[in-house]
Amino acid sequence: MATETAGPTAPGPAEGTADFELARAREVAGNVPDPEVPCVTVADLGILRSVSRGETGKITVKLTPTYSGCPAVIAIEMAVDAALLEAGIEARIERVITPAWTTDWITAEGREKLRAYGIAPPAGSSGGRRAFFADEEIACPRCGSSDTAKVSEFGSTACKAHYRCKSCAEPFDYFKCI
């Protein structure tokens, strides 16, 4: 029977146990930064789906790309694999495409990290009226003003739009709600 961990729990599994190794693998994998937005980790973005041990005893790390055309998918998988190997953990990386990733999976901590980095986090939820190309009131991550204007539907990456704040005149990316 496969075992899985959704994250470290207090007080935590005893060192040397299978549960400890799973928790350690989750921590190592989860701390890998996103190559396009290095202020957030794969855990912050919610793309780390699970860390489990199958019937064979091998650890499997499941990752979901932010979208099917994301050019960073392979880079993220390789970075997670390298981090695990560096930590002495052999694991198989598996790409999971269903259900599709949604910005709803970004953690509260991840949203705050995006804001602090100068990227406006997604507004609302993916199932609401704020769909991928909807007009939205986006607050400036620098000054907090909602007097902003969309400059381009696509920012530094396809998953972000480019905005400008009319109050502080600063340009910024907005992580689209998908």
PyMOL commands that set and color helices and strands:
alter all, ss='L'
color gray80, all
select helices_A, chain A and resi 18-30+42-45+73-86+103-105+108-117
alter helices_A, ss='H'
color red, helices_A
select strands_A, chain A and resi 3-5+48-53+59-63+91-95+119-120+148-152+160-165+171-175
alter strands_A, ss='S'
color yellow, strands_A
deselect
rebuild
show_as cartoon
